[in-house]
Amino acid sequence: MAAVVALVLTPLSSRLAWKVGAVDEPRARGLAERPTPRLGGLAILAGVLVAALIWLPVDDARYRAILAGAVLIAVVGALDDILELPPGAKLVGQVGAALLPVLEGVEVTDFTLPFVHRVELGDLGIPVTVLGIVAVMNIVNFSDGVDGLAAGVCAISAAAFSVIAFDLERATAAVLAAIIAGAALGFLRHNFPPASAFMGDCGSNLLGYLLGVVAVEGAVKTQAVLALVLPLVILAVPFLDTTFVVLKRLKYRRKVYVADANHFHHRFSRIGFTQRQTVLYLYAWTLLVAGAAIALRFVPYSDNGGRLHAGWSIVMGSILLLVLAASVYLVYVLEILKFNRLNALRMRYGRPDATDAEVEADTQRRMETNEFDAVRRETEEFEALGR
């Protein structure tokens, strides 16, 4: 139901976006090739609301507050898409939306960590939960920079949350997660490259908010040993992307909230990946880490007393090593080694005697100063001359 509603209403949200001027124009840091309407998040919101009114207990104050927060953050995001709100105003809207469900009991008061056991938050429960939900909003918002990426990653993540929440006997949270996945998939039909509609801040903040709420309700609030770890694993791809970007901005003393072109998808684009190749690689990575999170819940590598079973522990360790190897491959090989190869072609065309050390030094300098586009153009010219 959520998928169908989002699928049908996305063209209507696009018409509204054209009328109110919520249109994303091609720009240097973006990958859009033509003007594209935003506000697709309104269709996602409609899909979530319609399905929630049918299958969620809306007589429960917590779920009424969750839906109210969803409406609030979607409205704030839509205003940002139309008017470009200042960062402070957006942050106030995010905090306000997160507070609505938290004050109604969607709060982490304690959690269990492996080897540490139970951790009581006490009076810190409310601010920590709000901070966590706001963090997920911004993580998803930061990752929404290429056609289909945020919608696909959020659909995969929500599906994983749904499976885990059902197993943790958090059925209502699991249904909400399934609804989120459906709404994201319905919108993805219009957003997969080449996209005819963008979700905008309206949609990215909404999906981030809902995933944050589901993480709290469906996993972290339980007494499962890995309850806090599971959301971190499921959201590892956008979390790593945001972490790398923020650290680089801090390193070069740039404002954290000012957008740039240093996300994973920008880097993939600069070394020659198409938008479809980029999102498919990132989908595959997200599927791997989500699968690892599900395996952590279902593979019986230990008993209730914490004693490990050798055979299943080897299986679980192998799964985690596979995911780690794939992550290293994507982050290191695809981003750095391929770029190094292209840069070596460029340098040796002009300087046949360039050493490997000189190529490596030039590659490092260009990565730090963000001079990828020049390399790509020069490489294309080199290849054209070769033909």
Steps between C-alpha positions, in 0.01 A plus 500: 500500500775746590686420178192543281403833659853638467524372143172663395547831683861575406403655162251724684769610745722580200230721349471685829879540513503660153226742605666616824856505365634201693722392212856371520718664235821338372795624707867430551466285815193311378467221245167611348520564126172693462254693719314250718203564733546438869223439761482126428511465877135609509406188302708288738321663795161427342597134451609470861189672639247300295659165587550603864135596543404150384760280671639692798327554836434873456301497824839455672639842599852394401405425143289812468806695614722311252269592213470861623879525505509358147259769378698774679839401359353457150354852518831645624683317221252619238546860615874451472460363146299808404660779705844361601469542875811593703675205672383613845134498398535151351664373818219643713248320277691173530520522877131593524398203285717261702364631831139415412540119516774508764278687746232235444728214598706424188807534719808294577531478878752214501669262261720192510851479357711186456748457789373824661146376565226743598554876472251731673454846347272648766428868434717487190250275324299778335790715372699197385201358310423837338867537405501152346188560290627840383835339412328239281301777327819682409683182400227415247477863390875518439494179293221619269715624215450269204189359330349210692763478772316612815173333400667167424727498805210595729277230347768235563567628851130514590446146371787377719357684801163336431643147501697561819214677679262211426751256644540720809119484540459872425228434245357853476845651444565227241182596313604865504840401360331303223281802420812721476662249264189491284467879475868534410470231231189658350682831470813328366310413180518873413837565664721226356750644249416686287266647764183688407450611863713569807384445858668823612572585863131428556556133423853447632418652838174304514666166424783573743249590772296186444808274493620658823165439665487140375854438626391612848165323506603187313844424641672734744218499759515121525727304733673324213877490548575656160203740504719810471740343251236388247389851388863609469572204274186541290569872445876450462521621137336843545666527843850444354427735212393779736792436736758525219341819364474670840857408596631635170311827550644530850848417373489785248312732740184516294154542646353157576152593376615648166459243223795392288587229249692252715239228559556143382270554202691810390828312520363208300379745236840665476677172426262414219199321653158576357217591738348154461830327567553719805162431658515128419840467669370688804180290502715186497710633786188587700352154434821339629508694825124460550542128443779495758270673751228242439757221533609641836142450615429159345827306489514302831866571572439521879248382756304704755789473743741665259694180423617483138432203271818435301344400167240779485757751629719414200201553270420836660864606492522406131193711421644800683838456328326487161316824571820663628691391190225634272502829688877533469472416130244772436660770711862431406518324164217676318570845640877507524668232290287559189552874533872432543500299175324777309735758646799284403375496139471877503844559653689253284344639184667833579795357696591145389777487761266568799569255784239313705585717800438818299168365374397409855599845631310676222195279562502583871531873428211495254278305738565749779446804278198351320649526150326191359313669215820617334637146514184362347503750213870448433458121507213520251718714272783250536273207409358694204852563369575131541198410284 
